[in-house]
Amino acid sequence: MKTNVYIDGYNLFYGCLKHSDDKWLDLYHLFANRIIHAQDPNAVIETVYFFTADIKSKISTQGEAAQNAQQAYHRALEKMYPSNMKIIKGYYALEKGNLLRYKQPPDKSDRVEVWRLEEKQTDVNITLTAYRDAIQNKAQQVVFVTNDTDIEPALRALREDMGDAIVIGIIIPIRANSRRPQNERLSKYANWTRSYITDDELADSHLPDKVPTAKKPILKPEYW
């Protein structure tokens, strides 16, 4: 069964990777070999899509080092899986916001100026890519790695338009011991849902510390 995977990088990072030692993650191995193959041994993973956005170094805790680490990670994934990994980027918008100060009850006249960082285009990129893959018969199974309700209309459209001709899988990117709630609104359109990722699966799915290239090898960032 031809299978494509659509990973919401923002969801994966905050659900499983932040403050962990697993950021140098082999996405193809984790989802194709450890999770989806166990779910259905007949699944053949064609493409793993990774939807993300470039870090803004000026507001990152690690500054330019974070941007360099992210770029090294993306190059390593593409080098390891040149035919099976596709990285699709949106962008971060950093804008001035004028938000209500937190108090009870809310006071609409009491506002503070803040920097507001928003990720743009990721949800649209995920849903359009998956829908086009399905209707163009590039996949018989589409697997979404996300916990974001924003993709619910696309799942509903896939189910209504394609019926049983498409298999939909959901992997909720939270750790098995997490207190974060999973999103059941996505599962009602899915054929199957994996509601967590285990610590062992993440720890056993790291890229090599040194990824060879024709020139200099790509090295795992020190602070990762």
N, C-alpha and C positions, 0 to 999 in steps of 0.2 A: 504494500500500500504506500504510494508516494506521499510523503509527509514533509511539510514545511513548518518551521518553528518561528514564532514572532515574539521577540523578547523586548519588553519595556525596560530599558536599562535603568531608568530613574527608579522604577518600582523595585527592581532587583537589588539595586544598591542599598536603598533605605530599608528593604525588607530582610536582606540577608548579609550584606557585605560591610556596611558602615561599622567602624570600630572592630573589624575582624582581621584575621590574617589570610583571608581567602580572596582578596581583590584580584590577584593574578590568576583569574579563573578561566579554565578551559571550557568555554561555553558549549562547544560542540560535544565534547566528551560527556559533560554533565548531563545535558538534555537528551542527546541521541543515544548514548550508550548506557548511562546509569538509570535514567528515568523512563524515557519513552520505549526503549527496547524491552525493559522489564514490564511495562504496561501492555505492550503488544509486540511480540517477537517478529511479526510479519511487517512491521513498519520499516520502511526504507527512507532514511532522512536525506532529502534532496538538498535543501537549503536551510540554514539557520540565519535568520535576520536579526541583527542587533540594532535597535533604535536608541539613539543617544544624542547628546549635544556636547559641543566642546566647552570645557570648563573656562570660566572667566577668571584668569589668574589674579586680577586685582582685588577680588573679594574672597579668594580661596585662602583657607588657613595656611596652606603650604605654598601659596603664591605660584611663581613660575614653575616650581618643582612639580606641583600637581598637574599642570598643563603638560609638562614633558612626560610625566608618568602615564597620563592618559594616552598620549600620542604613541608612546612605546607599546602600550597594551594593545591598541588598535592595530598597529603594524604587526605585532606578534600573532594576533588572531588571524590576520589576512595571510601572513606567511605560512602559518601552520595549516590553514585550510583554504587555499586559494580558490578552490572550486565550490566550496560548501558554505563559506561564511560571507555574508554581505552586511556591511555597516552602513546604515542609513541615518543621516544626521539632520536633526532640527537645529534649533538654536536657543540660547538663553537671552531673554530681554531683561535688561536692568534699567528700571525706570523709577523716578521719584513717585512716591505714594503719599497720600494724605489720609491716614486711617484714624478710626476712632480709638481713643485711649481705652484700655480695658478697665471697666468699672461696672458695678451693678447698682442701679439699672444703667443702661447705656446713656451717655450724654452726647447728643449729636453735635453739640457746639464745642466739645473738647476733642480736638484732633491733634495728631503728631505727625511730623514729616519723617518718612522712612524710605530706605531703599527697598524696592520690591523686585524680587528675582522670579521670573516665570519661564518655564520651559515651553517652547512653542513648537507646534507641528508634529510632535511625536505621536499623539493619538490618531491624528489624521493619516500620517504616514503608515502606521500599523494597520489601520482598518482598510485603507485603499489598497495597500499591497496584498493583504490577505484576500480581500474580495476579488481582486483581479486574478490572483493565482487560482482561486477556486473556479471562477467562471471560464477561465482559459484552460482549465484542466491541467494546470501545472502542479496540482496537489489534490489528492483524494482525502487527505486528512490535514487539517490546519490546527496547530497547537499554539495557544496564546499563553505567554508567561507574564501575567499581570494580575493585579488586584484592583484595577481601575474601572469604575462604573462607566466611564466615558465611552468605552468600546461596546457597551451593551446594544445600542442601535445597530451596529454592524453585525453582531452575532445574530440578532433577530432577523436582519435582512438575509444573511446567509442561510439561516434555517428556513425562512419563508420561501426564498427563491430557489433553493437547491434541495430542500427536503432531505431525504435519506441518501442523496448522492454525495453528500459531504459529511465527513466525520469531524466533529469539533472536540478538541481537548483543551482543558484549562489546567495550568499549573500555577498555583498561588505561590508567589515568591516570598514566603516567610519561613523562618526556621521552625522546626517541630515544637520547640518549647516557647515560641513567641506568644505574647499576650495580644498581639495585634489581631483584630477580627478579620476573617476572610469574607469575601464578597459573594454571597450566595446568589445575587442577581445575575451573575454571569453563568453560573452552573446550570441554570434552568434551560439554557439553550445547548448545553454541552452533552456529548455522549459519555464523557468521563471527566472527572476532576481529581487532580492530585492536590491536596490541601496544604502541603508543606514540602520543604526540602530539608533533609537531615544534615546534621553537622558532619557526619562521616562522608556523605556524598559530596559535600563542598570541599572538605579537606583532601579527598582522594581525586579531585578534579582540578589540579593546578597545572598551568603550563610549565614547561621546563624553565629553570632559572635563566638559562641561556638558550635563545632561539637562533640557530644558525641562519645566515643570509649569505649572498654572494660577496658581500663586503664585511662590515663590522657586524658581529652578532647583536641581537636585541637582548638587553639585560633586564631582568626583573628590577624595578626600582627599589632602592635600599629601604625606604620608609614603608614600603608595602609588605 
